Amino acid sequence: MRRRLGVRVLQGVLATFAAATFAFICIQLAPGDPATSLGEGVPESVRASRRALYGYNDPMLTQYVRWLGAVVQGDLGWSSAQQRPAAAVVMQALPNSVLLILPAVALAFVAGSALGMWQAVRARSAGDRVTSTLVFVLYALPEFWVALLLLLLFSGIWRVFPSGGMVSDWYPYLPPVQQLADRLHHLALPCVVVALFDAAAIARFQRDSMREALTQPFVRTAWSNGLPAWRVYRRAWRASLLPVVTVLGLLLPMNLLGVIFVEQVFAWPGMGLTLFNAINARDYDVVSACVIVGGGVIALAALFTDVLRFTADPRLQPHSDTSGVLPPSARAA
């Protein structure tokens, strides 16, 4: 297992380097530079001095070597749009994204896994067909449309939740308990939007994997031994977790930079919105820093997924004794 985790770390480092290099080249090839994003009415001499200051007139290879040397030393560059280190910009947005993504993915896993298991147990019934259709429809809807709809209903018409932001204006003057309640109040709507789409994906994989698990010999053996239904379904659910855990490991890094529209609708200052604003401002170093941090999160998510897979199915562990996961009758045989 240690060797596998070491390979995962090496793959994560190489993937992060490749993604950051690709992002650097793409943004360099895009028309314009940070000097052109200063707006109208700025003298050309000011733009020229800005290009000379940051080295934007140098060849792309020279800029890449300079950028790579700084990254190796831990310097992610300088934000030309915000006039502060790019690492500070990313580190300010990263906790906001984690605060949104982790509860959303946890909620999606619980809801999607429960729904998928329910569908698998009642496969091809009327309830299964209805819920499958609803899951497909939900998964096909644009995220920003669902976010705007919930915002209109629960902030515009009924005024149950705030319309955006992470906290209220009077947040610093509230006691700790009310500060927590205020933050959760602002987190509710964007968290539900992200969780809805993730739950739709998880439910589909859980349903198919659970249906396959229910056809395995150990399930038939459990039924013949007279085990209660809830114990049989629990064993089948655990055996069906591997594809779901893999999807879960993909959703974590995808949501880090992939919920841009949700963050825009709810004015949530996360990584996706930071990357979007940096691309519009041609803020090269912030774009590269976002990709590097995102690649690091992908590597950590891969390690986390492997650990969960080994926990869910001990048979994946090398030199492991698999007799403990078999039914009693199968072990006796």
C-alpha positions as CSV (number, residue, x, y, z in Angstrom):
1,M,0.0,0.0,0.0
2,R,2.9,2.4,0.8
3,R,4.3,1.8,-2.7
4,R,0.9,2.5,-4.3
5,L,0.6,5.7,-2.3
6,G,4.1,6.7,-3.3
7,V,3.2,6.2,-6.9
8,R,0.1,8.3,-6.4
9,V,2.2,11.1,-5.0
10,L,4.6,11.0,-7.9
11,Q,1.7,11.0,-10.4
12,G,0.1,13.9,-8.6
13,V,3.3,16.0,-8.8
14,L,3.8,15.2,-12.5
15,A,0.1,15.9,-13.3
16,T,0.3,19.2,-11.4
17,F,3.4,20.3,-13.3
18,A,1.9,19.3,-16.6
19,A,-1.4,21.1,-15.9
20,A,0.4,24.3,-14.7
21,T,2.6,24.3,-17.8
22,F,-0.4,23.8,-20.0
23,A,-2.2,26.7,-18.3
24,F,0.8,28.9,-18.6
25,I,1.1,28.3,-22.3
26,C,-2.6,28.8,-23.0
27,I,-2.8,32.1,-21.2
28,Q,0.4,33.3,-22.9
29,L,-1.1,32.4,-26.3
30,A,-4.4,34.2,-25.5
31,P,-4.7,37.7,-27.0
32,G,-3.7,40.6,-24.7
33,D,-1.8,40.7,-21.4
34,P,-2.3,42.3,-17.9
35,A,-1.3,45.7,-19.4
36,T,-4.2,45.6,-21.9
37,S,-6.7,44.9,-19.1
38,L,-6.0,48.2,-17.4
39,G,-9.0,49.7,-19.2
40,E,-9.6,52.6,-21.6
41,G,-7.9,55.9,-21.2
42,V,-4.7,54.6,-19.8
43,P,-1.7,56.1,-21.6
44,E,0.4,53.7,-23.7
45,S,3.5,54.7,-21.8
46,V,1.9,53.3,-18.6
47,R,1.1,50.1,-20.4
48,A,4.6,49.8,-21.7
49,S,6.1,50.4,-18.3
50,R,3.9,47.7,-16.9
51,R,5.0,45.3,-19.5
52,A,8.6,46.1,-18.9
53,L,8.2,45.8,-15.1
54,Y,6.7,42.3,-15.2
55,G,8.7,41.1,-18.2
56,Y,5.7,40.6,-20.5
57,N,7.8,41.7,-23.5
58,D,10.2,38.8,-23.1
59,P,9.9,35.6,-25.2
60,M,7.5,33.1,-23.9
61,L,10.3,30.6,-23.2
62,T,12.2,33.1,-21.1
63,Q,9.0,33.9,-19.1
64,Y,8.4,30.2,-18.6
65,V,11.9,29.5,-17.4
66,R,11.7,32.5,-15.0
67,W,8.3,31.4,-13.8
68,L,9.3,27.7,-13.3
69,G,12.4,28.7,-11.3
70,A,10.3,30.8,-9.0
71,V,7.7,28.0,-8.5
72,V,10.4,25.5,-7.7
73,Q,11.6,27.9,-4.9
74,G,8.0,28.2,-3.6
75,D,7.3,31.6,-5.1
76,L,4.0,31.5,-7.1
77,G,4.4,35.0,-8.4
78,W,2.8,38.4,-8.0
79,S,-0.8,39.3,-8.8
80,S,-0.8,42.2,-11.2
81,A,-4.5,42.8,-10.7
82,Q,-4.6,42.8,-6.9
83,Q,-1.0,43.9,-6.2
84,R,-0.1,41.2,-3.7
85,P,1.4,37.7,-3.8
86,A,-0.5,35.2,-5.9
87,A,-0.2,32.7,-3.1
88,A,-2.0,35.0,-0.8
89,V,-4.8,35.4,-3.3
90,V,-5.2,31.7,-3.7
91,M,-4.8,30.9,0.0
92,Q,-7.6,33.4,0.8
93,A,-10.0,31.7,-1.6
94,L,-9.1,28.1,-0.9
95,P,-10.7,27.9,2.6
96,N,-13.9,29.4,1.2
97,S,-14.1,26.7,-1.4
98,V,-13.3,24.0,1.1
99,L,-16.0,25.3,3.4
100,L,-18.5,25.0,0.5
101,I,-17.4,21.8,-1.1
102,L,-16.8,19.5,1.9
103,P,-20.3,19.7,3.4
104,A,-21.8,19.6,-0.1
105,V,-20.0,16.5,-1.1
106,A,-20.8,14.8,2.3
107,L,-24.5,15.7,1.9
108,A,-24.4,14.4,-1.7
109,F,-22.8,11.1,-0.7
110,V,-25.4,10.5,2.0
111,A,-28.4,11.5,-0.2
112,G,-27.1,9.9,-3.4
113,S,-26.0,6.7,-1.8
114,A,-29.3,6.3,0.0
115,L,-31.3,7.1,-3.1
116,G,-29.2,4.7,-5.3
117,M,-29.6,1.9,-2.8
118,W,-33.4,2.4,-2.6
119,Q,-33.6,2.4,-6.4
120,A,-31.5,-0.8,-6.7
121,V,-33.7,-2.6,-4.1
122,R,-36.8,-1.6,-6.1
123,A,-35.3,-1.9,-9.6
124,R,-37.7,-1.6,-12.5
125,S,-40.6,-0.6,-10.3
126,A,-42.6,2.6,-10.9
127,G,-40.8,4.4,-8.1
128,D,-37.4,3.5,-9.7
129,R,-38.5,4.7,-13.1
130,V,-39.8,8.0,-11.7
131,T,-36.7,8.7,-9.6
132,S,-34.3,7.7,-12.4
133,T,-36.1,10.2,-14.7
134,L,-35.8,12.9,-12.1
135,V,-32.2,12.2,-11.5
136,F,-31.4,12.4,-15.3
137,V,-33.4,15.7,-15.6
138,L,-31.6,17.2,-12.6
139,Y,-28.2,16.1,-13.9
140,A,-28.9,17.7,-17.3
141,L,-30.0,21.1,-16.0
142,P,-27.4,23.9,-16.0
143,E,-26.0,24.7,-12.5
144,F,-26.5,28.4,-12.8
145,W,-30.2,28.0,-13.8
146,V,-30.9,25.9,-10.7
147,A,-28.9,28.3,-8.5
148,L,-30.8,31.3,-9.9
149,L,-34.1,29.5,-9.4
150,L,-33.4,28.7,-5.8
151,L,-32.1,32.2,-5.2
152,L,-35.3,33.6,-6.7
153,L,-37.5,31.3,-4.6
154,F,-35.8,31.4,-1.2
155,S,-34.2,34.9,-1.3
156,G,-36.5,36.9,-3.5
157,I,-40.0,35.5,-3.0
158,W,-39.9,33.9,0.4
159,R,-36.8,35.6,1.9
160,V,-35.7,32.6,3.9
161,F,-32.0,32.8,3.0
162,P,-29.7,35.7,2.2
163,S,-29.1,36.5,-1.5
164,G,-25.3,36.1,-1.4
165,G,-22.0,36.5,0.3
166,M,-20.4,34.4,3.1
167,V,-21.6,36.5,6.1
168,S,-23.8,39.4,7.0
169,D,-22.5,43.0,7.3
170,W,-23.0,42.8,11.1
171,Y,-21.2,39.5,11.4
172,P,-18.2,40.9,13.4
173,Y,-20.5,42.3,16.1
174,L,-22.3,39.0,16.7
175,P,-21.5,36.5,19.5
176,P,-19.8,33.3,18.5
177,V,-22.9,31.2,18.4
178,Q,-24.8,33.7,16.2
179,Q,-21.7,34.0,14.0
180,L,-21.8,30.3,13.3
181,A,-25.6,30.4,12.6
182,D,-25.1,33.4,10.3
183,R,-22.3,31.6,8.3
184,L,-24.5,28.4,8.0
185,H,-27.4,30.6,6.9
186,H,-25.3,31.9,4.0
187,L,-23.9,28.5,3.2
188,A,-27.2,26.7,2.9
189,L,-28.3,27.6,-0.6
190,P,-24.9,27.2,-2.5
191,C,-24.3,24.0,-0.6
192,V,-27.6,22.6,-1.6
193,V,-27.1,23.5,-5.3
194,V,-23.7,21.7,-5.4
195,A,-25.0,18.8,-3.4
196,L,-28.0,18.3,-5.8
197,F,-25.8,17.7,-8.8
198,D,-23.3,15.6,-7.0
199,A,-26.0,13.5,-5.5
200,A,-27.5,12.9,-8.9
201,A,-24.1,11.5,-10.2
202,I,-23.6,9.4,-7.0
203,A,-27.1,8.0,-7.1
204,R,-26.7,6.7,-10.6
205,F,-23.4,4.9,-9.9
206,Q,-24.7,3.6,-6.5
207,R,-27.9,2.1,-8.2
208,D,-25.9,0.2,-10.9
209,S,-23.3,-1.0,-8.5
210,M,-25.8,-2.1,-5.9
211,R,-27.9,-4.0,-8.4
212,E,-24.7,-5.9,-9.5
213,A,-23.8,-6.6,-5.8
214,L,-27.3,-8.0,-5.2
215,T,-26.7,-10.7,-7.8
216,Q,-23.4,-12.0,-6.2
217,P,-23.3,-15.4,-4.6
218,F,-22.7,-14.1,-1.1
219,V,-26.0,-12.3,-1.2
220,R,-27.8,-15.5,-2.1
221,T,-26.0,-17.3,0.6
222,A,-27.0,-14.6,3.1
223,W,-30.7,-14.9,2.1
224,S,-30.5,-18.7,2.4
225,N,-29.0,-18.4,5.9
226,G,-32.0,-16.4,6.9
227,L,-30.3,-13.2,7.6
228,P,-32.5,-10.1,8.2
229,A,-33.0,-8.0,5.1
230,W,-31.3,-5.0,6.5
231,R,-28.1,-7.0,7.1
232,V,-28.1,-8.4,3.6
233,Y,-28.6,-5.0,2.1
234,R,-25.9,-3.5,4.3
235,R,-23.4,-6.1,3.1
236,A,-24.4,-5.6,-0.5
237,W,-24.1,-1.8,0.0
238,R,-20.6,-2.1,1.3
239,A,-19.6,-4.4,-1.6
240,S,-21.0,-1.8,-4.0
241,L,-19.1,1.1,-2.6
242,L,-15.9,0.9,-4.8
243,P,-17.3,2.7,-7.9
244,V,-19.1,5.3,-5.6
245,V,-15.8,6.0,-3.7
246,T,-14.1,6.5,-7.1
247,V,-16.7,9.0,-8.1
248,L,-16.5,10.7,-4.7
249,G,-12.7,11.1,-5.2
250,L,-13.4,12.8,-8.6
251,L,-16.0,15.2,-7.3
252,L,-13.8,16.7,-4.6
253,P,-11.2,18.2,-7.0
254,M,-13.7,18.9,-9.8
255,N,-15.8,21.0,-7.5
256,L,-12.8,23.0,-6.3
257,L,-12.6,24.9,-9.6
258,G,-15.8,23.7,-11.3
259,V,-18.5,25.5,-9.4
260,I,-17.7,28.9,-10.9
261,F,-21.4,29.7,-11.8
262,V,-22.6,28.8,-8.3
263,E,-20.0,31.0,-6.8
264,Q,-20.9,33.8,-9.1
265,V,-24.6,33.6,-8.4
266,F,-24.2,33.5,-4.7
267,A,-21.1,35.9,-4.6
268,W,-19.1,33.2,-2.9
269,P,-15.4,34.1,-3.1
270,G,-14.0,30.7,-3.8
271,M,-11.3,29.2,-6.0
272,G,-13.6,29.0,-9.1
273,L,-14.5,32.7,-8.9
274,T,-10.9,33.7,-8.3
275,L,-9.7,31.8,-11.3
276,F,-12.5,33.3,-13.5
277,N,-11.6,36.8,-12.4
278,A,-7.9,36.1,-12.9
279,I,-8.5,34.9,-16.5
280,N,-10.5,38.0,-17.3
281,A,-7.8,40.2,-15.9
282,R,-5.0,38.3,-17.6
283,D,-3.5,37.8,-14.2
284,Y,-1.0,35.1,-15.2
285,D,0.5,34.2,-11.9
286,V,-2.9,33.9,-10.1
287,V,-4.1,31.6,-12.9
288,S,-1.0,29.4,-12.6
289,A,-1.3,29.4,-8.8
290,C,-4.9,28.3,-9.0
291,V,-4.0,25.4,-11.3
292,I,-1.0,24.4,-9.1
293,V,-3.2,24.3,-6.0
294,G,-5.9,22.5,-7.8
295,G,-3.5,19.9,-9.0
296,G,-2.3,19.4,-5.4
297,V,-5.9,18.9,-4.3
298,I,-6.4,16.4,-7.1
299,A,-3.3,14.5,-5.8
300,L,-4.6,14.5,-2.3
301,A,-8.1,13.4,-3.4
302,A,-6.5,10.5,-5.3
303,L,-4.7,9.4,-2.1
304,F,-7.9,9.9,-0.1
305,T,-9.8,7.8,-2.6
306,D,-7.2,4.9,-2.4
307,V,-7.5,4.9,1.4
308,L,-11.3,4.8,1.2
309,R,-11.1,2.0,-1.4
310,F,-8.8,-0.1,0.8
311,T,-11.2,0.5,3.8
312,A,-14.3,-0.4,1.8
313,D,-12.8,-3.6,0.4
314,P,-9.9,-5.2,2.3
315,R,-9.4,-7.6,-0.6
316,L,-7.6,-4.7,-2.5
317,Q,-4.8,-4.7,0.1
318,P,-1.9,-6.8,-0.9
319,H,-1.3,-10.1,1.1
320,S,-4.6,-9.6,2.9
321,D,-6.7,-12.4,4.3
322,T,-10.0,-12.2,2.4
323,S,-11.7,-14.9,4.4
324,G,-13.2,-12.2,6.8
325,V,-15.2,-10.7,4.0
326,L,-16.9,-13.9,2.9
327,P,-20.1,-15.3,4.3
328,P,-19.8,-17.9,7.0
329,S,-21.1,-20.7,4.7
330,A,-18.6,-19.7,2.0
331,R,-15.7,-19.8,4.4
332,A,-16.9,-23.2,5.7
333,A,-17.0,-24.5,2.2
